[in-house]
Amino acid sequence: MEAPGAPRPPGPKREGACGLNILAIDTASRTCGVAVCRDDRVMAEMIDGSGGTHSRHLMRLVDRVLAMSIGDLHAVDAIAVNRGPGSFTGVRIGISTAKGLAAAADKPLVGVSGLAALAWQLAPTERLICAMLDARRREVYCAHYRYQAQVLETVRPETVCAPEDAVRDLEQPCVLIGGGVRAYRSRLRECLGPDFLTAPRFQNAIRAAAIAWAARPYLSQGGDEQQTLVPLYLRPSYAKEPVDKSDVNR
């Protein structure tokens, strides 16, 4: 089995991701999101930020988004899901649901990094994109990306570290995005000083539509992880540690 986050070998090549109805799911953070996208259009998208375990809301969102866009699951061509990092329970809920839907509809499934999806929400920009999520324990999940020639390049792969370490010794000005920015704003501002620049706060939540967009390169190469997809965990599960009651998804 391949290691989480490892490059995935392409399957048989499709005629690009053009014309595909992609059902995208995100349950890795505090919000629960579902979208149906086709080409560069968001046909329908819903986000639930009311709290509670995502398993209570997810299938209701899936049914409603499908009904508003393409009718039902049979009209879906591919499924994309946030594979992490993020809330351990939330990531598992999303992946298990996506696998079940993909098996029921006999459609390809791909998992993408939620941090890459956040970076796509900022593209295009000439600055380095620093995407980060709150990892608790005074740490963040983070990754660095560069957008050029309509391609999102990974400069620093996903890792877990202190907020200051996520932005220390950068070779170029960066722009910050994600829930980790909201959680550690004052520490990041102190570290970056006049170079502190963030995305608009409404962009800090991962959008399911961005999950669909980030999945397009894998789908265009015939990617299908229905049998092999595993969560992207960057440290041991909280199941063996005291529960943080402030995060209902853990």
Backbone torsions as a table, in degrees:
resi	resn	phi	psi	omega
1	MET	NA	137.4	-177.6
2	GLU	-72.9	150.2	178.3
3	ALA	-70.2	144.6	177.8
4	PRO	-57.0	132.0	178.6
5	GLY	90.1	-7.4	-180.0
6	ALA	-71.8	151.9	177.5
7	PRO	-58.6	142.5	-177.6
8	ARG	-103.6	131.8	178.3
9	PRO	-67.7	140.1	-179.7
10	PRO	-71.1	151.1	173.2
11	GLY	-93.9	-162.4	178.0
12	PRO	-62.2	135.7	-172.9
13	LYS	-70.0	134.5	173.6
14	ARG	-99.2	174.0	176.7
15	GLU	-79.8	64.2	-179.3
16	GLY	65.4	-176.7	176.8
17	ALA	-95.1	7.7	-177.9
18	CYS	-67.1	138.6	176.5
19	GLY	79.6	2.0	179.4
20	LEU	-85.9	135.5	169.3
21	ASN	-87.2	107.9	-175.8
22	ILE	-103.0	121.3	171.8
23	LEU	-91.8	120.4	-175.5
24	ALA	-116.6	141.6	-175.7
25	ILE	-131.2	134.4	173.8
26	ASP	-133.8	119.4	176.2
27	THR	-133.3	18.8	-170.0
28	ALA	-85.0	-8.1	-177.9
29	SER	-132.6	-158.4	-175.8
30	ARG	-69.4	-26.3	178.7
31	THR	-96.4	154.0	177.2
32	CYS	-118.8	120.1	-174.1
33	GLY	-130.8	146.2	177.0
34	VAL	-138.3	140.0	178.5
35	ALA	-144.5	154.0	168.2
36	VAL	-120.0	123.2	-177.3
37	CYS	-126.0	148.3	175.5
38	ARG	-137.2	122.8	-173.5
39	ASP	54.7	-125.2	179.7
40	ASP	-101.6	20.4	-178.7
41	ARG	-108.4	136.4	170.0
42	VAL	-91.0	109.6	-176.5
43	MET	-80.7	-32.3	175.3
44	ALA	-165.4	144.9	178.9
45	GLU	-153.5	138.0	176.6
46	MET	-135.8	141.2	178.0
47	ILE	-128.1	131.2	176.2
48	ASP	-112.7	115.6	178.6
49	GLY	-115.6	23.9	-173.7
50	SER	-77.4	-12.9	-177.7
51	GLY	95.6	179.8	-176.0
52	GLY	88.3	166.6	-180.0
53	THR	-67.2	134.4	-175.2
54	HIS	-61.9	-25.1	179.7
55	SER	-62.3	-20.7	178.6
56	ARG	-74.8	-26.3	-172.2
57	HIS	-109.8	-24.6	-164.2
58	LEU	-60.2	-53.8	-175.8
59	MET	-65.9	-31.8	175.3
60	ARG	-63.2	-41.9	177.6
61	LEU	-65.9	-42.2	179.2
62	VAL	-58.4	-48.9	-178.3
63	ASP	-61.5	-42.0	-176.8
64	ARG	-71.2	-40.7	-179.9
65	VAL	-67.1	-40.7	176.9
66	LEU	-63.5	-43.0	-179.3
67	ALA	-63.3	-34.5	-178.4
68	MET	-78.2	-16.4	-171.5
69	SER	-117.8	-70.5	-171.6
70	ILE	-118.5	5.4	174.0
71	GLY	104.2	-70.0	-178.1
72	ASP	-156.6	-176.7	-174.4
73	LEU	-63.4	-27.4	-177.4
74	HIS	-65.6	-21.8	-179.7
75	ALA	-88.4	-2.1	178.8
76	VAL	-78.3	137.9	177.9
77	ASP	-99.2	-26.7	-178.8
78	ALA	-160.3	158.2	-179.8
79	ILE	-125.4	136.0	177.2
80	ALA	-124.0	144.3	-177.7
81	VAL	-142.3	148.6	174.0
82	ASN	-72.5	116.6	-177.3
83	ARG	-92.7	3.2	-179.1
84	GLY	111.1	-179.2	-0.1
85	PRO	-73.8	169.5	179.5
86	GLY	159.7	-156.2	177.0
87	SER	-58.8	126.8	-175.7
88	PHE	-59.7	-49.3	179.7
89	THR	-66.1	-41.7	-179.7
90	GLY	-60.6	-44.0	179.3
91	VAL	-62.0	-42.7	-179.5
92	ARG	-63.9	-40.3	179.2
93	ILE	-60.4	-47.0	-178.7
94	GLY	-63.0	-46.7	-176.8
95	ILE	-67.3	-43.9	-179.1
96	SER	-64.6	-38.6	177.9
97	THR	-66.6	-45.0	-179.8
98	ALA	-62.1	-40.4	178.0
99	LYS	-63.6	-41.6	179.1
100	GLY	-63.6	-42.3	178.9
101	LEU	-66.6	-41.8	179.9
102	ALA	-63.9	-39.6	179.2
103	ALA	-68.4	-41.6	-178.8
104	ALA	-64.5	-37.7	-177.6
105	ALA	-95.3	-6.5	-176.8
106	ASP	55.2	53.1	-179.2
107	LYS	-121.6	154.1	177.6
108	PRO	-66.5	148.8	180.0
109	LEU	-129.3	134.4	173.3
110	VAL	-132.1	146.3	174.8
111	GLY	-108.5	141.1	179.9
112	VAL	-131.1	159.2	178.8
113	SER	-71.5	131.0	174.6
114	GLY	-64.8	-28.3	177.7
115	LEU	-68.8	-38.3	176.0
116	ALA	-65.5	-38.1	177.3
117	ALA	-61.8	-42.1	176.2
118	LEU	-59.6	-42.4	-179.4
119	ALA	-62.5	-39.4	177.9
120	TRP	-62.3	-29.1	179.5
121	GLN	-68.8	-14.2	178.6
122	LEU	-104.0	-17.3	-177.1
123	ALA	-70.7	146.7	-0.6
124	PRO	-88.8	148.0	173.8
125	THR	-154.0	148.6	178.1
126	GLU	-81.9	-15.4	179.8
127	ARG	-79.9	158.2	169.6
128	LEU	-65.9	136.8	178.7
129	ILE	-99.4	121.8	177.4
130	CYS	-109.7	103.0	179.0
131	ALA	-94.1	134.3	-178.9
132	MET	-147.2	145.0	177.1
133	LEU	-123.0	149.3	178.3
134	ASP	-69.0	118.8	-179.6
135	ALA	-100.9	5.8	-175.5
136	ARG	64.9	179.4	-178.1
137	ARG	53.6	31.7	178.5
138	ARG	62.2	31.8	178.7
139	GLU	-130.1	168.6	176.7
140	VAL	-131.6	151.0	162.6
141	TYR	-86.8	131.1	-177.8
142	CYS	-146.0	160.1	173.5
143	ALA	-155.8	153.2	179.0
144	HIS	-113.0	141.0	-178.6
145	TYR	-136.3	154.9	174.7
146	ARG	-128.9	133.0	179.2
147	TYR	-104.3	120.6	175.8
148	GLN	-155.5	144.3	-178.7
149	ALA	53.1	39.6	177.5
150	GLN	62.8	22.0	178.6
151	VAL	-125.2	139.3	176.0
152	LEU	-96.2	113.9	-178.3
153	GLU	-101.7	137.8	176.9
154	THR	-82.6	120.1	178.3
155	VAL	-94.5	-41.2	176.4
156	ARG	-133.8	118.7	-176.1
157	PRO	-68.3	170.3	-177.6
158	GLU	-56.4	135.4	177.7
159	THR	-151.8	169.7	173.8
160	VAL	-120.3	131.9	-174.6
161	CYS	-162.1	176.7	173.2
162	ALA	-68.7	150.0	-179.9
163	PRO	-54.3	-40.2	-179.3
164	GLU	-64.3	-37.3	179.5
165	ASP	-68.1	-23.2	-179.9
166	ALA	-70.0	-22.6	-175.7
167	VAL	-124.1	8.1	-177.9
168	ARG	-81.9	142.3	174.8
169	ASP	59.5	41.2	177.0
170	LEU	-76.8	144.1	-178.6
171	GLU	-85.8	-10.5	179.3
172	GLN	-152.0	160.5	178.3
173	PRO	-58.7	146.5	-177.9
174	CYS	-124.5	165.1	170.9
175	VAL	-125.2	136.7	-173.4
176	LEU	-101.3	144.6	177.5
177	ILE	-149.7	145.3	174.2
178	GLY	121.6	168.1	-178.8
179	GLY	-62.7	-24.5	176.9
180	GLY	-65.9	-29.6	177.4
181	VAL	-67.0	-43.2	178.5
182	ARG	-62.9	-41.3	-175.5
183	ALA	-72.0	-33.0	-173.5
184	TYR	-125.8	35.5	-175.8
185	ARG	-56.5	-47.3	-176.0
186	SER	-66.4	-38.9	179.1
187	ARG	-67.7	-39.8	178.7
188	LEU	-68.2	-39.4	178.5
189	ARG	-63.7	-41.0	179.2
190	GLU	-65.2	-36.0	-178.2
191	CYS	-73.6	-40.3	-174.3
192	LEU	-91.5	-21.7	179.5
193	GLY	59.9	-129.6	-176.9
194	PRO	-67.9	-14.0	178.5
195	ASP	-87.0	3.2	-179.2
196	PHE	-68.9	115.7	179.5
197	LEU	-142.8	130.3	-177.5
198	THR	-125.0	159.2	172.0
199	ALA	-69.1	159.2	172.8
200	PRO	-53.6	142.8	-172.1
201	ARG	-60.9	-29.6	180.0
202	PHE	-68.6	-13.1	179.1
203	GLN	-87.8	-5.4	-174.9
204	ASN	-71.2	-19.2	176.3
205	ALA	-85.0	136.1	177.7
206	ILE	-67.3	131.4	176.8
207	ARG	-97.2	136.7	177.4
208	ALA	-61.1	-32.6	177.7
209	ALA	-61.3	-34.3	177.2
210	ALA	-70.9	-31.5	173.8
211	ILE	-61.6	-44.1	178.5
212	ALA	-61.4	-43.5	-179.0
213	TRP	-64.8	-42.7	-179.8
214	ALA	-66.2	-23.3	-178.7
215	ALA	-80.4	-16.3	-173.2
216	ARG	-57.3	-43.8	179.5
217	PRO	-60.0	-38.3	179.5
218	TYR	-69.2	-41.2	-180.0
219	LEU	-66.7	-36.2	-179.5
220	SER	-66.6	-21.8	177.2
221	GLN	-95.7	11.2	178.8
222	GLY	79.0	23.5	-178.4
223	GLY	-64.2	139.7	174.8
224	ASP	-155.2	112.5	-177.6
225	GLU	-112.4	27.8	-177.0
226	GLN	-55.9	-35.1	-178.1
227	GLN	-97.0	-14.8	-170.1
228	THR	-119.5	-10.2	-173.2
229	LEU	-64.5	130.0	176.4
230	VAL	-130.3	153.9	179.3
231	PRO	-63.2	149.8	174.4
232	LEU	-94.0	97.0	176.7
233	TYR	-102.5	137.9	-179.5
234	LEU	-107.8	-1.1	174.2
235	ARG	-162.4	169.5	-176.3
236	PRO	-59.8	154.0	-177.7
237	SER	-64.2	149.6	175.0
238	TYR	-69.9	-8.4	-178.0
239	ALA	-58.2	-24.2	-179.4
240	LYS	-96.9	5.9	-176.1
241	GLU	-126.1	166.3	177.9
242	PRO	-57.7	139.3	-178.4
243	VAL	-76.4	133.5	173.4
244	ASP	-87.3	106.3	-174.7
245	LYS	-66.5	-13.4	-178.9
246	SER	-77.8	-13.0	-179.8
247	ASP	-116.4	102.8	-173.8
248	VAL	-70.5	-12.2	-176.3
249	ASN	-94.2	-0.1	-179.8
250	ARG	-103.0	NA	NA
